[in-house]
Amino acid sequence: MNVDAPCRVLVVDDNPFIRSGLTLALEASEEIEVVGEAGDGRRAVELARELVPDVILLDVRMPNVDGIAAAAVLSEIGRVIMLTQVDDPEVVLAAVRNGAVGYLVHNTFTPGELAAAVVETVRQRAHPLSQAASAALIDAARTDRATAPAAVDPAEQRKRFGLSEREAEVMDLIAQGHPNSTIAAKLFLTEKTVKNYINRLYAKLGAPNRSTAIVTWLGMPPRG
């Protein structure tokens, strides 16, 4: 997209009051244009195909077609950020596996932070992940590992993916849910250096985004 053009957003939620509130909050930013609203996954897919938005903000629990099912189709059209009250680990994982590049839980961000997350998702290919969603991914990973025949050895994981010691440190902090700024401060690095490490980590882990990298690093087996 044109970096000077507003980010085009489709808001999808079955609650009309939430949709209106999100639209008002997002359009307060000059960098965002809300191009449409939908109340269920089926209508969201219809509108997305027509409007081709940059970002789809997508609720989980909706009539007709729910957000998890819709994400599989919508993620082929634009960048899907789940925006929901639901922080169940299995739901978070299902959304990620269906192509969501971010997962935000209501009441964990300000309107300004939401707008910034939308813009960064498009312009910096960022992957917004709330602390609740990050914790859900980690908890689910630990559950999988606890029931697996053998625990995953962190040293073996590092060797498996060919990571340097520093790269492993960065990945551990990502898996704990820390943003780039915190990782930079903890490791005495610049944010630009952290971003460079993260890009290398994505390549080595074969992960398209932050949340998928967490799942992969924590040793969770892929599911269909």
C-alpha positions in Angstrom: 0.0 0.0 0.0 0.9 3.7 -0.3 2.7 4.6 2.9 1.0 8.0 2.9 -2.5 6.6 2.4 -4.7 5.8 5.4 -4.9 2.1 6.5 -8.2 0.7 5.4 -9.9 -1.2 8.1 -13.0 -3.6 8.2 -14.5 -3.8 11.7 -16.3 -7.1 12.4 -18.3 -7.7 15.7 -21.8 -8.9 16.3 -22.4 -6.1 18.9 -23.4 -2.9 17.1 -22.4 -0.8 20.0 -18.9 -2.2 20.0 -18.6 -1.8 16.2 -19.7 1.9 16.5 -17.3 2.5 19.4 -14.4 0.9 17.5 -15.1 2.8 14.4 -15.2 6.1 16.3 -12.0 5.4 18.1 -10.1 4.3 14.9 -11.3 7.2 12.8 -10.0 9.6 15.4 -6.6 8.7 13.8 -5.8 10.4 10.5 -3.9 7.3 9.5 -6.9 5.0 9.5 -10.1 4.8 7.4 -12.8 2.4 8.4 -14.2 1.2 5.1 -16.9 -1.1 6.4 -18.5 -2.9 9.3 -20.0 -6.5 9.6 -21.9 -8.3 12.3 -20.9 -11.9 11.4 -18.2 -13.9 9.6 -20.2 -14.5 6.5 -20.9 -10.9 5.9 -17.3 -10.0 6.8 -16.0 -12.3 4.0 -18.5 -10.8 1.5 -17.4 -7.2 2.4 -13.7 -8.1 2.5 -13.8 -9.5 -1.0 -15.6 -6.3 -2.2 -13.5 -3.7 -0.3 -10.1 -5.5 0.1 -9.2 -3.8 3.4 -5.6 -3.7 4.7 -6.7 -4.9 8.2 -9.7 -6.9 9.4 -10.5 -6.5 13.2 -12.4 -9.7 13.9 -14.4 -10.8 16.9 -14.4 -14.5 17.8 -18.0 -15.4 18.9 -20.5 -14.4 16.2 -23.6 -15.9 14.5 -23.6 -17.6 11.1 -19.8 -17.9 10.7 -17.6 -17.3 13.8 -14.4 -15.4 13.8 -12.1 -18.4 13.9 -13.6 -20.0 10.8 -13.8 -16.6 9.0 -10.1 -15.9 9.8 -9.0 -18.7 7.4 -10.6 -16.9 4.5 -10.1 -13.3 5.6 -6.3 -13.8 6.2 -6.0 -14.4 2.4 -7.4 -10.9 1.8 -6.0 -8.7 4.5 -4.1 -8.8 7.8 -6.4 -10.2 10.5 -6.3 -9.0 14.1 -8.6 -10.8 16.5 -10.2 -8.3 18.8 -12.3 -10.0 21.4 -13.1 -10.7 25.1 -12.0 -14.3 24.6 -8.6 -15.3 25.9 -9.0 -19.1 26.0 -5.7 -20.7 25.0 -7.2 -23.0 22.4 -9.1 -20.2 20.8 -5.9 -18.1 20.6 -4.1 -21.0 19.0 -6.9 -21.7 16.5 -6.9 -18.1 15.4 -3.2 -18.0 14.9 -3.3 -21.3 12.9 -6.1 -19.9 10.8 -3.9 -17.0 9.7 -4.5 -14.2 12.3 -1.4 -12.0 12.6 -2.4 -10.5 16.0 -4.7 -11.2 18.9 -5.9 -8.4 21.2 -8.2 -8.8 24.2 -10.6 -6.0 25.1 -9.8 -3.8 28.1 -6.1 -4.4 27.7 -5.4 -1.4 25.4 -6.3 2.2 24.9 -7.9 3.6 21.8 -4.6 5.1 20.8 -2.8 1.8 21.3 -5.3 0.1 19.2 -4.9 2.6 16.4 -1.1 2.3 16.6 -1.4 -1.5 16.5 -3.5 -1.3 13.3 -1.1 1.1 11.6 2.0 -0.9 12.6 0.4 -4.1 11.4 0.2 -2.7 7.9 3.3 -0.5 7.7 5.8 -2.4 9.8 4.3 -5.9 9.4 3.9 -5.9 13.2 2.0 -8.6 15.1 0.1 -7.2 18.0 -0.4 -9.7 20.8 -1.9 -8.7 24.1 -0.3 -10.0 27.3 -3.5 -12.1 27.9 -3.1 -13.7 24.5 0.6 -14.2 24.9 0.0 -15.9 28.2 -2.6 -18.1 26.7 -0.2 -19.3 24.0 2.5 -20.0 26.6 0.1 -21.8 28.9 -1.2 -23.9 26.0 2.4 -24.7 25.0 3.3 -25.8 28.5 0.2 -28.0 28.6 1.2 -29.7 25.3 4.8 -30.1 26.5 3.6 -31.6 29.9 1.5 -34.3 28.1 4.2 -35.0 25.4 6.3 -38.1 25.7 9.4 -36.1 26.4 9.9 -32.4 27.4 11.6 -30.1 24.9 15.1 -29.2 25.9 15.8 -25.4 25.4 19.4 -26.2 24.4 18.1 -28.7 21.9 15.6 -26.2 20.5 18.4 -23.7 20.1 20.5 -26.2 18.2 17.6 -27.4 16.2 16.9 -24.0 14.8 20.5 -22.9 14.5 20.2 -20.0 16.9 23.0 -18.1 18.5 23.0 -17.5 22.2 21.8 -13.9 21.7 19.0 -15.0 19.3 17.8 -17.5 21.9 17.8 -14.8 24.6 15.7 -12.6 22.3 13.3 -15.5 21.5 12.9 -16.3 25.1 11.8 -12.7 25.9 9.4 -12.7 22.9 7.9 -15.9 24.3 7.4 -14.2 27.6 5.3 -11.6 25.9 7.7 -8.6 26.0 7.5 -5.9 23.4 10.5 -4.9 21.4 11.2 -1.9 23.5 11.4 -4.0 26.7 13.6 -6.6 25.0 16.0 -3.8 23.9 16.2 -2.4 27.4 16.8 -5.9 29.0 19.5 -6.8 26.6 21.1 -3.4 26.2 20.3 -3.2 22.5 18.7 -0.7 20.2 15.2 -1.4 19.0 16.5 -1.5 15.5 18.9 -4.3 16.5 16.1 -6.2 18.2 14.0 -5.9 15.0 16.9 -7.3 13.0 17.2 -10.3 15.4 13.5 -10.9 15.2 13.5 -11.0 11.4 16.3 -13.5 11.5 14.4 -15.5 14.1 11.3 -15.6 11.9 13.4 -17.0 9.0 15.1 -19.6 11.2 11.9 -20.8 12.9 10.0 -20.7 9.6 7.4 -18.5 11.3 5.5 -15.7 9.5 4.6 -13.8 12.7 5.4 -13.3 16.3 2.6 -15.5 17.7 3.5 -18.4 15.5 7.2 -18.0 16.4 6.2 -18.4 20.1 4.3 -21.6 19.4 7.2 -23.0 17.4 9.8 -22.0 19.9 7.9 -23.6 22.8 7.9 -26.9 21.0 4.2 -27.2 20.2 3.4 -29.7 17.4 1.6 -28.2 14.4 -2.1 -29.1 14.0 -4.3 -29.2 11.0 
